[in-house]
Amino acid sequence: MIGELGIILMTFRDTFPRDATSYWFAVAVSGFIIRLDHHGVSSSIRWLGIQSDLYETFLAFFRSGAVKLENVMRHWQLLVTERYAVRSQGGSLVLLGDGVKVAKEAEYMPGVKKLHQESENSGKAPRIFGHHFGVVGIMAGGMEKLFCIPVAAELHEGATALRKLQGKEPPKVSGIEKIT
């Protein structure tokens, strides 16, 4: 499995303008896969055994202008459709969609909003603060076993839409609009 993951990650090289960005992408993906706790970047550093003095460098990868999310997503979608046994119906890919609400403790984190929680459990609060994610996947597999490969995930009514509703200006860093 590690070998297959390495092959897949190497295909992303042309998605980034520099080798260093490509390497940090591979580190980030590997960290997301193997970490057992969810304490941000420090979890990946701990589980991958990365030197702690590279923490700031790793963080810089996530803020880098060299990382174009739309390019990464486009490459992943093409990779999935070309490499795996995706299912089609009448010549069209079979897409599956779902949403999930993830509770957050911080009310003022970007994209966090008050959400209605649909639950028949009376022990759960009817409203939570959190993120509402939407995910789309492509159905793949053989006749014996079907599964869904995620190809896109985004915040519904994300930070940008919330800022517009609240009449706030987008955040700027050194005079340049920052994408959250």
KOLVEX-914050 format. One record per residue: x, y, z of N, C-alpha, C in turn. Coordinates in pm, whole numbers, plus 50000, padded with zeros to 5 digits. Atoms other than C-alpha are relative to their C-alpha. Layout:
N
+-------+-------+-------+-------+-------+-------+-------+-------+-------+
:  n.xx :  n.yy :  n.zz : ca.xx : ca.yy : ca.zz :  c.xx :  c.yy :  c.zz :
+-------+-------+-------+-------+-------+-------+-------+-------+-------+
:     X :     Y :     Z :     X :     Y :     Z :     X :     Y :     Z :
...
+-------+-------+-------+-------+-------+-------+-------+-------+-------+
//
This chain:
180
+-------+-------+-------+-------+-------+-------+-------+-------+-------+
:  n.xx :  n.yy :  n.zz : ca.xx : ca.yy : ca.zz :  c.xx :  c.yy :  c.zz :
+-------+-------+-------+-------+-------+-------+-------+-------+-------+
: 50082 : 49881 : 50000 : 50000 : 50000 : 50000 : 50087 : 50126 : 50000 :
: 49910 : 49884 : 49996 : 50286 : 50241 : 50079 : 50056 : 50028 : 49861 :
: 49947 : 49984 : 50135 : 50431 : 50179 : 49733 : 49897 : 50063 : 49907 :
: 50108 : 49945 : 50083 : 50097 : 50250 : 49566 : 49975 : 50147 : 50034 :
: 50017 : 49861 : 49958 : 50057 : 50568 : 49772 : 50111 : 50087 : 49943 :
: 49887 : 49926 : 50056 : 50405 : 50680 : 49663 : 49983 : 50026 : 49851 :
: 50022 : 49984 : 50145 : 50320 : 50621 : 49297 : 49893 : 50105 : 49974 :
: 50108 : 49902 : 50018 : 49997 : 50817 : 49329 : 50048 : 50141 : 50031 :
: 49952 : 49866 : 49962 : 50165 : 51108 : 49509 : 50100 : 50055 : 49900 :
: 49903 : 49954 : 50100 : 50441 : 51123 : 49246 : 49930 : 50057 : 49877 :
: 50071 : 49946 : 50116 : 50178 : 51188 : 48978 : 49960 : 50146 : 50020 :
: 50038 : 49862 : 49970 : 50099 : 51519 : 49152 : 50115 : 50100 : 49976 :
: 49883 : 49913 : 50013 : 50450 : 51657 : 49083 : 49975 : 50118 : 49907 :
: 50021 : 49893 : 50097 : 50343 : 51859 : 48778 : 49891 : 50099 : 50041 :
: 50105 : 49912 : 49949 : 50060 : 52017 : 48979 : 50060 : 50122 : 50070 :
: 49934 : 49894 : 49923 : 50313 : 52233 : 49169 : 50116 : 50059 : 49921 :
: 49893 : 49935 : 50076 : 50564 : 52486 : 49034 : 50141 : 49961 : 50046 :
: 49867 : 50032 : 49948 : 50852 : 52367 : 49257 : 49999 : 49861 : 50062 :
: 49986 : 50132 : 49939 : 50982 : 52030 : 49377 : 49970 : 50004 : 50149 :
: 50019 : 49991 : 49854 : 50981 : 52148 : 49741 : 49851 : 49999 : 50036 :
: 50145 : 49997 : 49974 : 50607 : 52223 : 49727 : 49940 : 49862 : 49980 :
: 50047 : 50135 : 50027 : 50545 : 51881 : 49577 : 50036 : 49905 : 50114 :
: 49956 : 50086 : 49890 : 50746 : 51713 : 49854 : 49917 : 50027 : 50126 :
: 50080 : 49968 : 49882 : 50558 : 51899 : 50128 : 49856 : 49952 : 49983 :
: 50134 : 50056 : 50025 : 50230 : 51795 : 49963 : 49998 : 49852 : 50036 :
: 49992 : 50143 : 49969 : 50339 : 51431 : 49987 : 50008 : 49977 : 50151 :
: 49989 : 50010 : 49854 : 50433 : 51484 : 50353 : 49864 : 50026 : 50064 :
: 50130 : 49965 : 49943 : 50097 : 51649 : 50428 : 49899 : 49887 : 49983 :
: 50094 : 50110 : 50027 : 49894 : 51371 : 50264 : 50035 : 49879 : 50086 :
: 49956 : 50113 : 49917 : 50100 : 51104 : 50439 : 49964 : 50023 : 50146 :
: 50035 : 49967 : 49861 : 50047 : 51282 : 50771 : 49852 : 49984 : 50027 :
: 50145 : 50014 : 49982 : 49670 : 51296 : 50720 : 49960 : 49853 : 50008 :
: 50035 : 50142 : 50005 : 49667 : 50922 : 50650 : 50044 : 49925 : 50126 :
: 49949 : 50084 : 49892 : 49883 : 50787 : 50933 : 49977 : 50053 : 50141 :
: 50015 : 49947 : 49864 : 49814 : 51020 : 51226 : 49879 : 49939 : 50068 :
: 50111 : 50060 : 49924 : 49595 : 50876 : 51500 : 49927 : 50102 : 50086 :
: 50070 : 49894 : 49927 : 49511 : 51202 : 51675 : 49976 : 50115 : 49903 :
: 50038 : 49892 : 50090 : 49368 : 51518 : 51527 : 50029 : 50135 : 50064 :
: 49956 : 49874 : 49940 : 49569 : 51807 : 51668 : 50075 : 50085 : 49899 :
: 49943 : 49914 : 50102 : 49649 : 51984 : 51342 : 50134 : 49951 : 49947 :
: 49871 : 50030 : 50061 : 49992 : 52002 : 51184 : 50093 : 49928 : 50098 :
: 49912 : 50064 : 49902 : 50163 : 51899 : 51508 : 49977 : 49849 : 50006 :
: 50026 : 50144 : 50005 : 49992 : 51557 : 51480 : 50081 : 49935 : 49889 :
: 49924 : 50056 : 50113 : 50147 : 51498 : 51138 : 50149 : 50000 : 50030 :
: 49857 : 49992 : 49966 : 50488 : 51613 : 51262 : 50036 : 49889 : 50099 :
: 49974 : 50102 : 49898 : 50467 : 51381 : 51562 : 49997 : 49860 : 49940 :
: 50016 : 50135 : 50051 : 50344 : 51073 : 51373 : 50096 : 49966 : 49887 :
: 49903 : 50025 : 50107 : 50583 : 51115 : 51080 : 50144 : 50009 : 50050 :
: 49866 : 49989 : 49944 : 50880 : 51180 : 51309 : 50081 : 50112 : 49935 :
: 49932 : 49886 : 50062 : 50962 : 51513 : 51142 : 50064 : 50084 : 50109 :
: 49931 : 49914 : 49904 : 51212 : 51740 : 51317 : 49909 : 50116 : 50038 :
: 50091 : 49896 : 49953 : 51021 : 51990 : 51531 : 50036 : 50138 : 49947 :
: 49964 : 49868 : 50052 : 51219 : 52284 : 51389 : 49947 : 50023 : 49858 :
: 50061 : 49984 : 50131 : 51044 : 52220 : 51054 : 49850 : 50032 : 50008 :
: 50142 : 49970 : 49979 : 50703 : 52304 : 51205 : 49957 : 50123 : 49918 :
: 50036 : 49877 : 50072 : 50697 : 52659 : 51062 : 50007 : 49980 : 49849 :
: 49988 : 50028 : 50144 : 50814 : 52533 : 50721 : 49879 : 49921 : 49952 :
: 50117 : 50080 : 50035 : 50534 : 52278 : 50718 : 49874 : 50087 : 49996 :
: 50114 : 49908 : 50000 : 50280 : 52545 : 50812 : 50001 : 50090 : 49876 :
: 49987 : 49913 : 50116 : 50413 : 52766 : 50531 : 49947 : 49932 : 49874 :
: 50054 : 50073 : 50115 : 50318 : 52493 : 50282 : 49851 : 50027 : 49984 :
: 50145 : 49983 : 50006 : 49949 : 52533 : 50370 : 49960 : 50142 : 49961 :
: 50028 : 49860 : 50034 : 49969 : 52912 : 50319 : 50063 : 50040 : 49867 :
: 49923 : 49968 : 50119 : 50182 : 52895 : 50005 : 49912 : 50034 : 49881 :
: 50068 : 49965 : 50123 : 50068 : 53066 : 49689 : 50025 : 49899 : 49889 :
: 49967 : 50103 : 50099 : 50226 : 52774 : 49500 : 49898 : 49886 : 50002 :
: 50101 : 50105 : 49989 : 49944 : 52547 : 49619 : 49869 : 50054 : 49944 :
: 50126 : 49961 : 50064 : 49648 : 52590 : 49385 : 49903 : 49883 : 50015 :
: 50092 : 50108 : 49967 : 49366 : 52380 : 49527 : 49924 : 49949 : 49878 :
: 50076 : 50044 : 50118 : 49174 : 52376 : 49199 : 50085 : 49909 : 49911 :
: 49911 : 50088 : 50079 : 49479 : 52222 : 49022 : 50013 : 49862 : 50064 :
: 49987 : 50127 : 49928 : 49517 : 51955 : 49291 : 49871 : 49919 : 49983 :
: 50128 : 50070 : 50013 : 49145 : 51869 : 49276 : 49980 : 49949 : 49857 :
: 50015 : 50043 : 50139 : 49145 : 51857 : 48894 : 50087 : 49879 : 49971 :
: 49910 : 50113 : 50021 : 49447 : 51626 : 48894 : 49944 : 49874 : 50067 :
: 50056 : 50115 : 49928 : 49286 : 51398 : 49155 : 49880 : 49942 : 49925 :
: 50117 : 50047 : 50073 : 48960 : 51379 : 48958 : 50039 : 49926 : 49872 :
: 49953 : 50068 : 50121 : 49143 : 51291 : 48636 : 50068 : 49867 : 50034 :
: 49930 : 50121 : 49958 : 49360 : 51037 : 48818 : 49900 : 49889 : 50035 :
: 50102 : 50098 : 49960 : 49055 : 50863 : 48968 : 49929 : 49943 : 49878 :
: 50076 : 50048 : 50116 : 48868 : 50845 : 48638 : 50087 : 49919 : 49903 :
: 49912 : 50073 : 50091 : 49172 : 50722 : 48441 : 50054 : 49870 : 50059 :
: 49926 : 50109 : 49938 : 49322 : 50480 : 48693 : 49911 : 49893 : 50063 :
: 50082 : 50094 : 49924 : 49031 : 50316 : 48873 : 49873 : 49963 : 49924 :
: 50118 : 50054 : 50067 : 48726 : 50114 : 48769 : 49877 : 50078 : 50044 :
: 50116 : 49919 : 49964 : 48470 : 50392 : 48790 : 49876 : 49946 : 49930 :
: 50126 : 50051 : 50053 : 48106 : 50303 : 48731 : 49931 : 50110 : 49920 :
: 50076 : 49902 : 50079 : 47895 : 50468 : 48466 : 49862 : 49943 : 49972 :
: 50138 : 50037 : 50032 : 47530 : 50464 : 48379 : 49963 : 50080 : 49876 :
: 50036 : 49932 : 50124 : 47432 : 50546 : 48021 : 50112 : 50092 : 49950 :
: 49887 : 49921 : 50046 : 47784 : 50681 : 47950 : 50041 : 50113 : 50093 :
: 49967 : 49895 : 49903 : 47786 : 50917 : 48250 : 50052 : 49938 : 50129 :
: 49948 : 50047 : 49871 : 47985 : 50876 : 48570 : 49891 : 50004 : 50105 :
: 50095 : 50001 : 49889 : 47786 : 50785 : 48879 : 50065 : 50076 : 50116 :
: 49950 : 49916 : 49891 : 47841 : 51058 : 49139 : 49910 : 49984 : 50122 :
: 50074 : 50007 : 49874 : 47739 : 51035 : 49503 : 50033 : 50124 : 50081 :
: 49978 : 49881 : 49919 : 47696 : 51333 : 49731 : 49945 : 49983 : 50139 :
: 50046 : 50006 : 49863 : 47657 : 51375 : 50103 : 50052 : 50123 : 50073 :
: 49957 : 49889 : 49916 : 47690 : 51639 : 50370 : 50018 : 49953 : 50142 :
: 49977 : 50033 : 49859 : 47818 : 51626 : 50724 : 50021 : 50129 : 50077 :
: 49981 : 49884 : 49912 : 47806 : 51873 : 51009 : 50099 : 49960 : 50108 :
: 49894 : 50029 : 49904 : 48115 : 51883 : 51228 : 49998 : 50110 : 50105 :
: 50006 : 49903 : 49890 : 48079 : 52051 : 51568 : 50137 : 50058 : 50028 :
: 49877 : 49930 : 49965 : 48344 : 52309 : 51661 : 49976 : 50076 : 50130 :
: 50010 : 49927 : 49873 : 48410 : 52462 : 52001 : 50009 : 50151 : 49979 :
: 49976 : 49858 : 50023 : 48522 : 52797 : 51859 : 49891 : 50061 : 49913 :
: 50107 : 49936 : 50077 : 48232 : 53018 : 51749 : 50055 : 50095 : 49895 :
: 49948 : 49895 : 50088 : 48459 : 53270 : 51575 : 50106 : 49949 : 49904 :
: 49910 : 50060 : 50099 : 48667 : 53029 : 51364 : 49940 : 50026 : 49862 :
: 50055 : 49976 : 50133 : 48636 : 53102 : 50990 : 49908 : 49887 : 49953 :
: 50094 : 50097 : 50054 : 48334 : 52930 : 50839 : 49910 : 49934 : 50102 :
: 50085 : 50061 : 49897 : 48181 : 52826 : 51173 : 49871 : 50080 : 50010 :
: 50130 : 49935 : 49988 : 47813 : 52899 : 51200 : 49908 : 49914 : 50084 :
: 50099 : 50072 : 49922 : 47509 : 52797 : 51398 : 49923 : 49908 : 49905 :
: 50061 : 50100 : 50087 : 47368 : 52476 : 51246 : 49887 : 49927 : 50073 :
: 50106 : 50084 : 49946 : 47044 : 52287 : 51298 : 50045 : 49854 : 49990 :
: 49956 : 50139 : 49996 : 47119 : 51930 : 51399 : 49877 : 49909 : 49991 :
: 50112 : 50092 : 50018 : 46875 : 51672 : 51263 : 50031 : 49871 : 50074 :
: 49978 : 50122 : 49923 : 46861 : 51399 : 51525 : 49873 : 49965 : 50075 :
: 50114 : 50044 : 49922 : 46594 : 51192 : 51686 : 50039 : 49973 : 50144 :
: 49950 : 50019 : 49865 : 46809 : 51169 : 51998 : 49973 : 50127 : 50080 :
: 50036 : 49881 : 49922 : 46661 : 51407 : 52256 : 50116 : 50048 : 50087 :
: 49883 : 49960 : 49921 : 46998 : 51415 : 52436 : 50091 : 50096 : 49925 :
: 49918 : 49910 : 50080 : 47152 : 51616 : 52151 : 49933 : 50136 : 49990 :
: 50052 : 49865 : 50014 : 47115 : 51990 : 52132 : 49944 : 50019 : 49859 :
: 50057 : 49980 : 50134 : 46894 : 52107 : 51842 : 50090 : 50087 : 49911 :
: 49910 : 49914 : 50078 : 47162 : 52359 : 51736 : 50142 : 49984 : 50051 :
: 49858 : 50008 : 49966 : 47541 : 52339 : 51727 : 50075 : 50107 : 49922 :
: 49911 : 49918 : 50079 : 47825 : 52562 : 51615 : 50095 : 49905 : 49929 :
: 49911 : 50090 : 50071 : 48028 : 52398 : 51343 : 50013 : 50033 : 49853 :
: 49984 : 49992 : 50145 : 48122 : 52348 : 50980 : 49904 : 49902 : 49935 :
: 50089 : 50086 : 50078 : 47883 : 52204 : 50724 : 50073 : 49968 : 49870 :
: 49924 : 50043 : 50117 : 48080 : 52006 : 50463 : 49910 : 49929 : 49900 :
: 50062 : 50075 : 50107 : 47956 : 51881 : 50130 : 50108 : 49922 : 49929 :
: 49901 : 50086 : 50064 : 48137 : 51591 : 49964 : 49936 : 49932 : 49880 :
: 50044 : 50070 : 50120 : 48106 : 51446 : 49613 : 50103 : 49893 : 49971 :
: 49910 : 50110 : 50032 : 48250 : 51110 : 49516 : 49955 : 49929 : 49874 :
: 50028 : 50080 : 50118 : 48268 : 50882 : 49215 : 49985 : 49855 : 50042 :
: 50019 : 50141 : 49969 : 48127 : 50531 : 49242 : 50098 : 49917 : 49918 :
: 49900 : 50083 : 50067 : 48392 : 50271 : 49159 : 49989 : 49857 : 50052 :
: 49995 : 50138 : 49955 : 48458 : 49899 : 49191 : 49938 : 49905 : 49898 :
: 50055 : 50105 : 50085 : 48343 : 49573 : 49043 : 49859 : 49962 : 50042 :
: 50136 : 50042 : 49970 : 48013 : 49392 : 49051 : 49987 : 49944 : 50142 :
: 50007 : 50059 : 49866 : 48102 : 49219 : 49380 : 50001 : 50106 : 50109 :
: 49987 : 49900 : 49896 : 48189 : 49535 : 49568 : 50011 : 50138 : 49938 :
: 49996 : 49861 : 50045 : 48115 : 49900 : 49501 : 50045 : 50088 : 50116 :
: 49958 : 49904 : 49898 : 48270 : 50191 : 49688 : 50006 : 50138 : 49938 :
: 50000 : 49862 : 50046 : 48291 : 50567 : 49664 : 50138 : 50061 : 50025 :
: 49871 : 49931 : 49988 : 48614 : 50759 : 49597 : 49970 : 50149 : 50005 :
: 50028 : 49856 : 49992 : 48584 : 51120 : 49722 : 50084 : 50078 : 49899 :
: 49927 : 49919 : 50098 : 48678 : 51375 : 49456 : 49992 : 50150 : 50031 :
: 50008 : 49859 : 49962 : 48572 : 51708 : 49613 : 49928 : 50012 : 50133 :
: 50065 : 49971 : 49872 : 48485 : 51840 : 49957 : 50018 : 50149 : 50028 :
: 49994 : 49856 : 49972 : 48401 : 52197 : 50050 : 49905 : 50034 : 50113 :
: 50093 : 49947 : 49902 : 48239 : 52398 : 50323 : 49877 : 50052 : 49926 :
: 50121 : 49939 : 50052 : 47875 : 52471 : 50243 : 49987 : 50135 : 50067 :
: 50014 : 49864 : 49947 : 47801 : 52837 : 50288 : 50126 : 50035 : 50078 :
: 49870 : 49983 : 49936 : 48170 : 52878 : 50364 : 50028 : 50140 : 50047 :
: 49956 : 49875 : 49939 : 48367 : 53167 : 50507 : 49971 : 50119 : 49909 :
: 50021 : 49889 : 50093 : 48335 : 53381 : 50192 : 49853 : 50041 : 49998 :
: 50143 : 49969 : 50001 : 47955 : 53355 : 50179 : 49956 : 50062 : 50132 :
: 50036 : 49945 : 49869 : 47927 : 53420 : 50553 : 50048 : 50144 : 50014 :
: 49948 : 49864 : 49993 : 48149 : 53728 : 50525 : 49911 : 50096 : 49921 :
: 50089 : 49915 : 50082 : 47925 : 53865 : 50247 : 49869 : 50026 : 50073 :
: 50126 : 49983 : 49925 : 47611 : 53802 : 50454 : 50017 : 50095 : 50117 :
: 49974 : 49915 : 49884 : 47771 : 53979 : 50751 : 50049 : 50140 : 49959 :
: 49954 : 49870 : 50049 : 47888 : 54270 : 50532 : 50145 : 50030 : 50036 :
: 49859 : 49981 : 49963 : 48254 : 54215 : 50625 : 50089 : 49994 : 49877 :
: 49900 : 50004 : 50107 : 48554 : 54275 : 50402 : 50083 : 49871 : 50013 :
: 49913 : 50119 : 49991 : 48773 : 53974 : 50312 : 50132 : 50036 : 50068 :
: 49872 : 49971 : 49933 : 49092 : 53945 : 50520 : 50111 : 50022 : 49897 :
: 49888 : 49972 : 50090 : 49408 : 54084 : 50361 : 50131 : 49982 : 50075 :
: 49866 : 50015 : 49947 : 49771 : 53996 : 50419 : 50093 : 50074 : 49905 :
: 49911 : 49916 : 50082 : 50024 : 54254 : 50293 : 49925 : 50059 : 49881 :
: 50079 : 49937 : 50105 : 49745 : 54415 : 50090 : 49937 : 49904 : 49901 :
: 50053 : 50100 : 50092 : 49655 : 54088 : 49912 : 49889 : 49922 : 50070 :
: 50113 : 50074 : 49941 : 49318 : 53920 : 49971 : 50040 : 49858 : 50032 :
: 49964 : 50134 : 49953 : 49367 : 53603 : 50174 : 49880 : 49907 : 49985 :
: 50105 : 50101 : 50013 : 49165 : 53293 : 50087 : 50006 : 49911 : 50123 :
: 50005 : 50083 : 49880 : 49055 : 53107 : 50398 : 49980 : 49856 : 49960 :
+-------+-------+-------+-------+-------+-------+-------+-------+-------+
//
